[in-house]
Amino acid sequence: MRKIITTPDPRLREKSTKVNQITPEIEDIIADMRKLSIEWEKDHPYELSAAMAAPQIGENKRIIIIRDDLDDKKHNSFTALINPEIIRTEGKIVKEQEGCLSVPEIYGLVGRPYKVKVKALLEDGNEVRIKADGFLARTLMHEIDHLDGILFIDRIRDDETAFYRMDDQGNLRPVTDYENEIKNNHELFPEE
C-alpha cells in the first residue's frame, strides 16, 4: 500500500507523465488514492479530503480523483480523471482558503479564476469535459497544479498574511510568524 507523501518530498515538485493506457497498474494507483483519501479523513475530523493527485502518493502520473459530493463527508465516492487538462478559465479571481493533504497543517488564501473548463479521460477511457465553478473549479485547478509540481503555497508565497493553521477545534488561525513558521520549519519552498 502506498502512502501520502508530504513536503518537502521532492517527488511533489516533479512534472507528471501522461497516462498512455489504462492498465491494471493505473487502476491500482486510483484504488490506493481512494483508500488513502478516506483513511486520511479519519484522522482529520474537521477536514474534508476533497481530492487527490497521484503525485501525492509518490506516483508521477497525470491522474487525479475528485470527491463526487464536495459538501458531505459521508458520501466518500470519488471520480478519477486521467490526463486532465485545463481548456480555459474565466470569471474574476477569487481568493479562498486552500489546504492540502501533502502540506500538513497549513492553509492559505489562494486567488484562482471562478470558472474552469477541463477535459480528461474517465477510468473507462471515455473523454469527458467538465464545466465547473466555485469550489469544484478551485479543486480541479489545485489538483491539476499538482501534476505540474505546483503546490498551493507557491501561489501565495509572497503574501505572508495569507497563511493559516487549524487549531484543535477546527478553526483556522492566522500564522503570525511567517518566516519561522512557514518558510523555515516546514521547508515548503524549494531553495532559491
N, C-alpha and C positions, 0 to 999 in steps of 0.2 A: 504494500500500500504506500502510495506517495504521501507527502505531507505538504502543508502550506509553508512556503518559504517567505522570509521577511527581510527587510532592509537590514544591513547593507549587502545582501547576497547579490553578486554581480550578474547572475542569470536574469534578474529583474530588469537589467539595463540592456539586454540583447534584443535585437530585432528578430521577430519570429519568422519562421519559414512557412510558405504556403503549403496547404494540405492538397496533394495531387490526387489522392484516392482515399476513400473512407474505408479503412481496413479494420480488422479486429483490434489492432493496437490503438487506433484513433478512438474506437468505441470504448476501450478500456480507460483511456485518458478522460473521456467525457464522464464515464461512470464514476471514476475517482473524484472528479471535480464536484459532481453532485453530492457524493457521500461526504466529502471534506467540508463543503459549504454547510451542510446540516449539522455535522459534528461541531464545527466552529461556533455555530449559533448556540449550542447547548451550554457552552462556556461563557457566552456573552448575552445575558438575559435582556439587556437594554438595546441590543443592536440587531440589525437585520442583515443577513447575508443576501444581498440583492442580486449579486452576480459574481462571476469569477472568470479570469482569463487563464489559459493553460500555462503561461509563464509563471503564474503564482504557485504552481505545483512543480516547477522545475522543468516543464516541457515547453520548449520554444517552438510551438506550433500555433498557427493562426486559428485558434478556437476560443470561443467564449460561451459561457452559459448565462442566461438571464432568467430570473425567477418569473414564473408565469403570473403571480399575483404579488405585486410590489407593496400592497397595503396590508397583507395578512401573513404573519409568520406561520400560521397553522397550515397554510397551503404551501407545501415545500416541493412543488414540481418545478422543473427548470427546462427551458428550451435551449438547445445547443445551436449555435451559429458558427458555421465553418467558413473561413476566409471572409469575414465581414469587412465591408468597405464602405466608408462614408462617401455618398454620392454628392450630397450638398447639405449645408447648414443654412439656416435663415432665422430671422427674428432677432430681437435685441439680445445683448449679452446680459445674462442674469447671474449674479453671484449667490451661490448657496453652499451649504456645508457639504463636504465630501469626506468620507473615510475610506479605509482600505484594509482588507484582511492582511495585506503584506506590509502595511505601515502601522504597527501596533500602537494603540492608544492615542494617536494623533489625528485630528480633524482639521479641516481648513476651508476657508471661503474661496471657492473657485468660480471664476467667470467663464461661462460657456453659452453658446447660442441656445435660444429657447427651443428650436426645432432642428431635427436632423432627418435625413433620408439615408437609409442603409440598405445595401444588398448583400446577401450571403447565401450559403447553402445550408439546408437543413440536414439532419442526420441521414435522411433517405436519399440525399443527393439532389433534391429539387431546389431550384433557386427561389428565394423569397425576397421581396422588397418591403421594407418597413418604413412607414412614416410615423415619427414619434415626436412628442413634445414633452415639456416639463421633466419630471423625474426619470421617465423612461428614456428620453433623449439624452439626459445627463449621464445616465447609467451606461448607455451604449457607447457614448463618446469616451467615458472613463475607461471602459474595458478595451476598446479599440486602441486607446493610448498605450495600454499595457503591451499590446502586440508590437509596438514600435519602441519599447523600452522606456516609455514615458510614465512617470508616476504623478499623481495629482499634486504632490508637493512642488513639482517642477513648475507648475503653472502659477504658483503664488510665492515663490522663494524670495522675492524682493519686498514682500509686504509682511513685515514681522507682526503686524496686528491681526493677521488673518488666521493664526493658529490657535487650536483649542485642544483640550484634553477632557475626556469623560471622567466624571467623579463616580463614587460608589453608588450614587442614586440615579445614575444615567443622565445627569445634567452636563452640558458642555460648558467648560470654564476656560476663559482666555489663558493662554500660556504667556506668562509675564516676562520671562527672561529668555527671549528668542535665541540669542547666541549660545547660551549654555544648554538650554532645554532641548532645542530642536537641532541646531547645526552641529554641536559638538557631541553631546551624549548619544544621540540617535544615529549619527553617521548616515543620515538620509541622503545627503547630497554627495555626488561624486567629487573627487578632488578637482580643483580648478587649476 
